[in-house]
Amino acid sequence: MRANHIFGSILLTMVIVSAAAGNPSITAVNVTERVEVSKIALDDSIWQDIKAVDIALYPQRTIRLNDKKANALNADNRGKLIKVAAIYNSNGIAFRIQWKDDTRNVQSGMQSDLYPDGFAVQLATKFDEPQKLPYIGMGSEGRPVLVYLHKAVKAYNTSKEERERAPDANEAKRNTLDENLTRLDANAGKSDVFDYKKVFISEGFGSMTEIRDSNHTFETDMTYTAGGWTAVFGRGLKGEYADLSRAGAFPVAFALWDGAKMGRADIKHLSSWIAVKPKERKGGEALVAELTAAPKGDAVVGEVLVASYCSSCHTLGDKKAVAPYLAPDMSMIGGYSTVAYLRESIVEPSAVVVPGYNRNAHKNYPWYGVDENGTRVSVMPQIWDGSTEGNRTDDDIDDAVAYLWTLKTKIEK
């Protein structure tokens, strides 16, 4: 233990999750040009020869929905492993994803009380600075992400269901209902196949926007067999929003929703940014190195630092914050954050500002302030960057990052 770190007399927790290993990378195998990769089927025989990599996803715990039942169902969630295989050629890139799930949850019709299983693949639109990747999940200002989302939804006839729910057209309402009911009756007998697969672009919380551009094409599919799901995602290498055609490596992230646990929005499992290395392509070494490296600090020393500076506002695993509505819960932050993001969050707390949940109910505990230009800024003091008398050294920051990296749960078997 370095002398300049000794300001705490006891360690709060002696058992620290090992930070010795970083995240794995995914090798995308170059396949024959005869394969239409961007539209590859999930059961295509080509997948039999492609080695899959285990990727860990962790329960998102930064903010929680104002839903008592859903929060209770997800309170003890463990991490999940997914198996990911990847292929590419000049016309596209594709991922095949498999994960265990004991329950098959498929939404049917206009139901609002049932939640489907689903998955998402996320790509960064810019990744030339490996230490400045977007905030995972929603992107961040100046660092947009693409989110390709597929949810298990059964085909149904929207017009028929809407017609059955429409009120009887009495004389007082006939003028306003006739046109709509006529439309519904005309379409009620037609086939109406609904499939929930969409792509969004996002540059921070509250900015997620669906892309409806017909030129931005992609394919997703998912099917359930005993004990789990198999899914596929494919798209072209080139694109208006993210060009992967010349990338020596690029980042990808994955998310899962469990309908049995009312999974939606932020109730999900999420991976960190994972490096994808197209085999036989040159370049991308810096990105792969950044995303596969483990923290270089001392996690045990870092625990003392973080407990001293951060535990009043942030929940850290089993250690509940003194003021739990003042800052994001960091119980799982090591599971879906890169080393660079953790460091940036300490040194530049306003670089990415996560809005507090249910702010109207907790107006005395905002997670951010607003400066004179209307920009969100973090209320976290900048005590780690040399701007105050209490600033810490680079070694201190490395140690704090190493500890935060350990904040994740066990993987379920």
VENBELBEL-V965517 format. One record per backbone hydrogen bond with DSSP energy under -0.5 kcal/mol. CO is the residue of the C=O (numbers start at 1). NH is the residue of the N-H. Records with the same first field share a line. If there is no record, write none. Layout:
BEGIN
CO: NH + NH
END
This chain:
BEGIN
2: 5
3: 6
5: 7
14: 16
25: 27
26: 28 + 277
27: 29 + 86
28: 279
29: 31 + 88
32: 35
35: 37
36: 39
37: 40
41: 44
44: 47
45: 48
46: 49
47: 50
49: 51
53: 55 + 84
55: 82
57: 80
58: 270
62: 329
65: 67
67: 71
68: 72
69: 73
70: 74
72: 75
74: 77
79: 412
80: 57
81: 100
82: 55 + 84
83: 98
84: 53
85: 96
86: 29
87: 94
88: 31
89: 92
92: 89
93: 235
94: 87
95: 233
96: 85
97: 231
98: 83
99: 229
103: 105
104: 106
105: 117
107: 154
108: 111
117: 152
118: 257
119: 150
120: 255
121: 148
122: 253
123: 146
128: 130
129: 132
130: 133
135: 139
136: 138
138: 204
140: 143
143: 140
144: 125 + 126
145: 202
146: 123 + 148
147: 149 + 200
148: 121
149: 198
150: 119
151: 153 + 196
152: 107
154: 109
156: 158
157: 161
158: 162
159: 163
160: 164
161: 165
162: 166
168: 170
170: 173 + 174
173: 176 + 177
174: 178
177: 181
178: 182
179: 183
180: 184
181: 185
182: 186
183: 187
184: 188
187: 190
192: 156 + 194
193: 195
195: 197
196: 151
198: 149
199: 211
200: 147
201: 209
202: 145
204: 207
209: 201
210: 212
213: 216
215: 217
217: 236
219: 234
221: 232
223: 230
225: 228
227: 101
228: 225
229: 99
230: 223
231: 97
232: 221
233: 95
234: 219
235: 93
237: 244
242: 244
244: 247
250: 276
251: 124
252: 274
253: 122
254: 271
255: 120
256: 269
257: 118 + 259
258: 261 + 263
259: 262
264: 267
266: 268
268: 60
269: 256
270: 58
274: 252
275: 26 + 277
276: 250 + 278
277: 28
278: 281
284: 288
285: 289
286: 290
287: 291
288: 292
289: 293
291: 23
297: 299
298: 302
299: 303
300: 304
301: 305
302: 306
303: 307
304: 308
305: 309
306: 310 + 311
307: 311
310: 313 + 314
311: 322
312: 323
313: 327
315: 317 + 330
316: 319
318: 320
319: 316
321: 324
322: 324
323: 326
330: 333
332: 335 + 336
338: 342
339: 343
340: 344
341: 345
342: 346
343: 347
344: 348
348: 351
352: 354
353: 355
356: 359
358: 361 + 362
360: 363
362: 365
367: 379
369: 377
371: 374
375: 371
377: 369
381: 383
388: 391
393: 397
394: 398
395: 399
396: 400
397: 401
398: 297 + 402
399: 403
400: 404
401: 405
402: 406
403: 406
404: 407
406: 408
407: 334 + 335
410: 79
END
